[in-house]
Amino acid sequence: MKPAPFDYYAPRTVDEACALLSDAGGGATLLAGGQTLMPLLNLRMSQPFIVVDLNRLSALQGIEDRGSEIRIGPMTRQCDVITDPLLARELPVLVQATRHVGHHQTRNRGTIGGSVALGEPAAELPATTMALGASVEVRSTRGTRRVPVDELYLGPYMTTLESDELITDLFIPKWPPHHRPLFRELARRPGDFALSGAVGALALNDTQIERASLVWFSMGPTPMRARQAEQALAGKRLDDVDIDAVAELAVTDTAPFDDQHATAEYRRTVGRRLLAKALHEALARKEEAA
């Protein structure tokens, strides 16, 4: 099939893009990497009146060290996230998770902001940015505001962003230098959406866990924070961590579903084992480094 007719604009400035969104009155959609949008247009599952192409906006690209946090432009390609030395050093779990997004070819076009804005419940990047404590800065003709990723998602493909708002920045706070990343997912094939996945990080000192962050993906209608497991890990001595009990507790903060790919019970079972393995790996790396 071919897309329904629409008007196409390629603004040169962020202000111009915001004006187009405002004038469209909710009838515009944004083109970033296009890896999701183009199939939807071709199948006529999305029929906007206006497509606003962000690919000429250099202000929305790039990765910068801002001291206590890292700024990533939403139009930064996923392949650039993978190869960036600053992110590899400061936020290794973001690099690890991005390697599992789609395929090499799609990562050359796909953007980090596009994935975060879309809110696919089974996608790696919304969950990873949530786990890292990220926030997005969004702009419209009405002004600018910052939204924690924890407060961004309402349901599948539903966010708290207004129709005239554009993500202009993604800010991720730096974690302590010796924090331990956690990432595990199960997919039918490499590049497929995960059937279950967990991502997070542990901030450790010599004897205990100072801070824990754990987020599920493909385990409910949005990325889902495992709050009870985070609380159980925080302040715990390393030798006292009951990994299986923590994984069991984490699964209680999920709401998986049955579909053609897997049952809810299968997702719970797999998720429990994935998180247990991820915790084993993170704590083993700490022991080896000691």
Backbone hydrogen bonds, N-H to C=O, Kabsch-Sander energy under -0.5 kcal/mol:
donor,donor_aa,acceptor,acceptor_aa,energy
7,D,49,F,-3.0
9,Y,51,V,-2.5
17,A,13,T,-1.9
18,C,14,V,-2.6
19,A,15,D,-2.1
20,L,16,E,-2.1
21,L,17,A,-2.1
22,S,18,C,-2.3
23,D,19,A,-2.6
24,A,20,L,-1.5
25,G,21,L,-0.6
25,G,22,S,-0.9
26,G,21,L,-0.7
27,G,24,A,-1.1
29,T,50,I,-2.1
31,L,52,V,-2.8
32,A,30,L,-0.6
38,M,34,G,-1.8
40,L,36,T,-1.6
41,L,37,L,-2.7
42,N,38,M,-2.6
43,L,39,P,-2.2
44,R,41,L,-1.2
45,M,40,L,-2.1
46,S,40,L,-1.5
49,F,27,G,-2.3
50,I,27,G,-1.6
51,V,7,D,-2.9
52,V,29,T,-2.7
52,V,50,I,-0.5
53,D,9,Y,-3.2
53,D,51,V,-0.7
54,L,31,L,-2.6
54,L,52,V,-0.5
57,L,54,L,-1.8
58,S,56,R,-1.2
60,L,57,L,-1.6
61,Q,58,S,-1.7
64,E,71,R,-2.9
66,R,64,E,-0.7
66,R,69,E,-2.6
68,S,66,R,-1.2
70,I,172,I,-2.7
71,R,64,E,-2.4
72,I,70,I,-0.5
72,I,170,L,-3.0
73,G,62,G,-3.4
75,M,60,L,-3.2
76,T,73,G,-2.1
78,Q,110,G,-2.8
79,C,107,R,-2.0
80,D,77,R,-0.7
81,V,77,R,-1.4
82,I,78,Q,-1.7
83,T,79,C,-1.2
84,D,80,D,-0.7
84,D,81,V,-0.7
88,A,84,D,-2.0
89,R,85,P,-1.7
90,E,86,L,-2.8
91,L,87,L,-2.1
94,L,91,L,-1.2
95,V,91,L,-1.2
96,Q,92,P,-2.6
97,A,93,V,-2.7
98,T,94,L,-2.1
99,R,95,V,-1.5
100,H,97,A,-1.5
101,V,98,T,-1.6
102,G,100,H,-0.7
107,R,103,H,-2.6
108,N,104,H,-0.9
109,R,106,T,-1.1
110,G,106,T,-3.6
112,I,76,T,-2.2
113,G,74,P,-2.2
114,G,74,P,-0.7
115,S,111,T,-1.6
116,V,112,I,-2.1
117,A,113,G,-2.7
118,L,114,G,-1.8
119,G,115,S,-1.6
120,E,115,S,-0.5
123,A,120,E,-1.6
127,A,123,A,-0.7
128,T,124,E,-2.4
129,T,125,L,-2.6
130,M,126,P,-1.7
131,A,127,A,-2.5
132,L,128,T,-1.9
133,G,130,M,-1.4
134,A,129,T,-2.7
135,S,171,F,-2.3
136,V,147,V,-2.9
137,E,169,D,-2.4
138,V,136,V,-0.5
138,V,145,R,-3.0
139,R,166,L,-2.8
140,S,143,G,-2.3
143,G,140,S,-1.3
145,R,138,V,-2.3
147,V,136,V,-3.3
149,V,134,A,-2.4
151,E,148,P,-2.0
152,L,149,V,-1.7
153,Y,149,V,-0.6
154,L,158,M,-2.8
155,G,158,M,-1.4
157,Y,119,G,-1.6
158,M,155,G,-2.4
160,T,152,L,-1.9
165,E,162,E,-1.9
166,L,139,R,-2.4
168,T,137,E,-3.0
169,D,137,E,-1.4
170,L,72,I,-1.5
171,F,135,S,-3.0
172,I,70,I,-2.5
174,K,68,S,-2.7
175,W,90,E,-0.6
179,H,176,P,-2.0
180,R,202,L,-3.0
182,L,200,G,-2.5
184,R,198,A,-2.3
186,L,196,S,-2.5
192,D,189,R,-2.2
194,A,122,A,-1.0
195,L,186,L,-3.6
196,S,186,L,-1.1
197,G,217,F,-1.4
198,A,184,R,-2.8
199,V,215,V,-2.5
200,G,182,L,-2.3
201,A,213,S,-1.9
202,L,180,R,-2.1
203,A,211,R,-2.8
204,L,202,L,-0.7
205,N,208,Q,-2.5
209,I,236,K,-2.7
210,E,203,A,-2.6
210,E,208,Q,-0.6
211,R,203,A,-1.5
213,S,201,A,-2.3
215,V,199,V,-2.9
216,W,224,M,-3.3
217,F,197,G,-2.3
218,S,121,P,-2.7
224,M,216,W,-1.9
225,R,223,P,-0.5
226,A,214,L,-2.5
227,R,225,R,-1.6
230,E,226,A,-2.2
231,Q,227,R,-2.4
232,A,228,Q,-2.0
233,L,229,A,-1.8
234,A,230,E,-2.2
235,G,209,I,-3.2
236,K,233,L,-2.3
238,L,207,T,-2.4
240,D,237,R,-1.4
241,V,238,L,-1.2
243,I,241,V,-1.0
246,V,242,D,-2.3
247,A,243,I,-2.5
248,E,244,D,-2.2
249,L,245,A,-2.2
250,A,246,V,-2.5
251,V,247,A,-1.6
252,T,248,E,-0.7
252,T,249,L,-0.9
253,D,250,A,-1.5
254,T,251,V,-1.1
255,A,219,M,-2.7
259,D,262,A,-2.3
267,R,263,T,-2.1
268,R,264,A,-2.3
269,T,265,E,-2.5
270,V,266,Y,-2.8
271,G,267,R,-2.9
272,R,268,R,-2.5
273,R,269,T,-1.6
274,L,270,V,-2.8
275,L,271,G,-2.6
276,A,272,R,-1.8
277,K,273,R,-2.2
278,A,274,L,-2.3
279,L,275,L,-2.6
280,H,276,A,-2.3
281,E,277,K,-2.4
282,A,278,A,-2.2
283,L,279,L,-2.5
284,A,280,H,-2.3
285,R,281,E,-2.0
286,K,282,A,-1.3
287,E,283,L,-1.9
288,E,284,A,-2.2
289,A,285,R,-1.8
290,A,286,K,-1.4
